[in-house]
Amino acid sequence: MSGPPPVWSNPTKKQHPMKKSPFIPETRSPLPPYEERGKGPILVMVPGLDGTALLFYRQIPFLSRHFHVVTFPLPDESGCTMESLVEGLREVIQKELEKHGRQRVLLCGESFGGALSLSFALSHPELLRGLVILNSFPRIRKRFQIMAAPLLLKLMPWGAMPTVRRFTESRLHSPHALPEDLLEFHERMRFVGRKGYIRRLEILRSYDIADRLEEIPTPTLFLASERDRLVSSVAEARLMSSRMPRATMTILKGYGHICLINHDFNLMDYIQPWLEGVSP
């Protein structure tokens, strides 16, 4: 990565019709725009497999009251690796630290973003104040599915993905997700890039840090959705928190895998009390 990340701070001409919805990009692009908002300690948000960082729209207004929030969209590229993603994240964090005169950041990763954040913590713990890991894992246990998924997606027309997502809604979302939450989700998923999505699935084939968890010294909060039907989030969070020396976990009762878009979910309700109990 070269040069500072673009800042998505001004609305586009086209506004999403939902009253409470923030602006979304007017056109699709290989790399969704970064967003920076708020003042205070730096909080970097890393998205899941979609890679867009567009699903943080409900949480950013809450978090930006307490943090300088920076999103880290993932590149829509077929040649990236976990190592190159870690390096790209390091460059962004380093620039933010230099720009704001700070020494460490809070890093929050969801699902695949949690895997990337944990990998980052293994390489650059000195840059981290803490980790918040949501519905993630130290390795993929469903080996057949992760081997087959990229191959099937390469054969399937990408235009069929909206139908696939609607068919799998019950596995992805919280049971009490509102219809408008689901509508917003599907609208934003139009911006997911094919190459990057498939490549991230391929990266997960070899991802396995289970035997290195004890090497992560960073204070970590694991959040695990009780009703997650995509990942065994509670079991994975229990395993990871038991192996990491400064980790704790909280179960999100009633929530599914994709919970940050829920109308009644505020990530700050979990981060604030945890940070108050974390020693510097």
N, C-alpha and C positions, 0 to 999 in steps of 0.2 A: 504494500500500500504506500502511496506517496501523496504528500500534501495533506492538509487538514480535512477531516470528514465534512461533507456538506451539512448545513444546518437547516432543518425543516421547521421554519418558524412562522412562515406566512401562509395564509390559506390560499388554495388554488381557486380558480374561478368557479369550478363545479363543486357544489356543496351537496353532500349526502342528504336525502330528504328527512331522515330521522332527526327529531328535535335535539336530542342530547348527544348526537354523534359528532365527534371531531371531524375535521376534514381528512379526506383520503386522497391519494394521488389521482390526478385527472387522467393520466396515461400510465400504462405499464412500463416498467423499466427494468433492465437487468439487475440493478442494485437499488433497492428501495432507499429512500432518503433517511439520513440520520435525523433524530430529533433531540434537541437539548432544551430543557426547561427547568426553571427554578433556581434558587440559590441555596448554598450550604454545602455540606459534605457531598462528595461525588458518589452517585449510585449509577452503575452501568447495568443495563438490562439486556440479556441475551435471549433471543427467541428460541422456540422449538424447531421442529422439522420444517415448518413453513418458511422460516428464515426471514420473514418480512418485518418483524417487530411491530406490525400493525395491530396485533391483538393485545397490546399493552394500553389501548386507548382509554379504558376505564380507570386503570391504575395510575397513570402518569399525573392526572390532576391531583390525586391524593398525595402521591409521593413527592411531587414537586413543591409542596408546601413545606417540606422538611429537608429536601435534598436538591442538589443540582443533578437532574436525571438526564442520562445520555443513553440512547438506544443504540444497539449494535446489530443492524441488519446483516444477514449472511449473504455472501456473494452467490449469484446464480451462475456458477461455473462448474464445469465437469472435471476440472483438474485439481481442485483443492483437496487438501488433506487435513487431518486433525492438527498436524504440526503447523500448517500454513494458517489455519484459522486461529490457533493460539498466538502465532506471531502477529497476525493482523489485529487481534484484540490487544496485544501488548502495545503495539504502536498507537492505537487509539487511546488507551489508558495513559500511556506515557505523555502524550500530547496534552491530555486533559489535566494531568497533574502539573505539568510545567505551566500551562495556561492559567491555572487557578492557584498556583503556589502551594499545592498540597503534596503529601507524601504517599498516601494510600487511598484506595477506593473500596466501596462496598460493591460486591459483584453478585448479581441475581440472575440465575439461569433456570429456564423452564424446560423440562423434558430433555431434548437433545441439547438445548442450551445449558442445562445442568451438567451434562456430560462434558461439554466444552469448558464450562467454568471449573469443574473439578480437575480437568486436565491442565487448565491454566494455573490452578493453585499448586499443582505439582511442580510446574516449571518456574513460576514467579511468585512465590508466597510473600516476598518482600514488598510487593505492590498492593497487597490486600489488607484491608481492615477487617473484612469478614465476608462470608459466603452465605447466600440464601439460595437453597436448592429446592425446586418445586417439582414434584412428580417425576423424579429422575432415577438413575440406575448406575451401577458401576460396570455393568456388562449386559449384553443382550442374551437372555436365556432361551428365547424361542428361535433356535438356530435355523430351522427349516424356513420359517417365515421371513427372516431377515436375509437369507440367501436368495429366496425366490422373489421377494417384493420388487427389487430393482429390475429384474428381468421382465416381470409382468408389466411394470410401468413403461418400460421401453417399447413394449409391443402394443400397449393400449393407447388410443388417441388421447392426448392431454385434455381435450375438450370434454372428455367423459368424467373428469375428476369431480366436478360439482355434483353429478349424480351419485358418484361413489360416496362422497362426503355426506350427502343426504341419507343414503342407505345405511351409513354407519353412525348416524347421529347418537344413537343410544349408547354406543361404546365410547364416544368421545366426550359427551357433555354431561353436566349435572342433571339429575332427574327433574329438578325444579327450574331449569333454565327457561326464561321467558321466550315466547315466540320472536319478540323483537331482538333479543340477544342472539338467537340462532340466525335470524335474517341478516343481522350485522356481520356475524361470523362468515356467512357464505359470501356476502358482498366483498369482504376484505380478502377472502381466499382467492378471489379472481387474480390477485397480484402475485401469487406464488409462481416462481419460475421452475420450469420442468428440469433443466439440467442440474441446478443446485439441489433441488429436492431429492432427485434420484442419487446424486453424488453423496448426500448426507446419509442416506440409507446404506450406501456402499461403505462409507466410513465406519458405520456401526458394526459391520461384519467383523472387524478386527479390534474394535474398541473393548478393552478389558483392563480396568485399573483396580479390580477387587483386591489384589494382593499388595497394592501400594497405598491403600487408604490410610494406613497408620502413619505414612510419611507426610500427610497434610497437616500442618500445624495451625492453620487458619481457623479462628472461631467460625462455626458453621451452624446454621439453622436449616434443618430439613423439614419441609412441609409436604405432607402426603395426604392425598385425597382418599377418603374412606370408600367412595363409590367409583374409584378408578377401574374401568374395565379394559383399558388398553395396556397399562403397566401395573404390575403388582407393587404399587407405590409404597404402601404401608410396610410390607415385608422388606422392600429394598431400603427404605429409610431406616428401618430398625437395624438392618445389617450394617449399613454405612455408618450410622451414628455410634454403633457399638465398637467400631474399629478405629474411628477417628478420635484423637485425644481431646479435642475441644468442641465436640459436636453435641447437639441436642435435636430433638424432633418433636413435631406437633402434628396430630392427625386432624385433618380438615373434615369434620363430620358432615355428611350429606352431599359432598361435592364430588364431581367426576374429574376426568383427566384435564379437560380444558375448563378451568374455573376462573381465570382472570377476567373473563368477559361477563361474569355473572353480576346481575344488578345488586346483589347483596354481599359482594365480596370486596373487602378493602385490605390489601396487602399490608398496609401500614399498621393495622390492628395487631399483626403478628411480629412485624419487624421492630416496632418501637419498644415493647416490653422486653424483647430479647436483647436488643442493643443496650438497654439500661442495665442489664445483668451481666454484660460481657466486660471483662476487665480490659483496659487499654493494651 
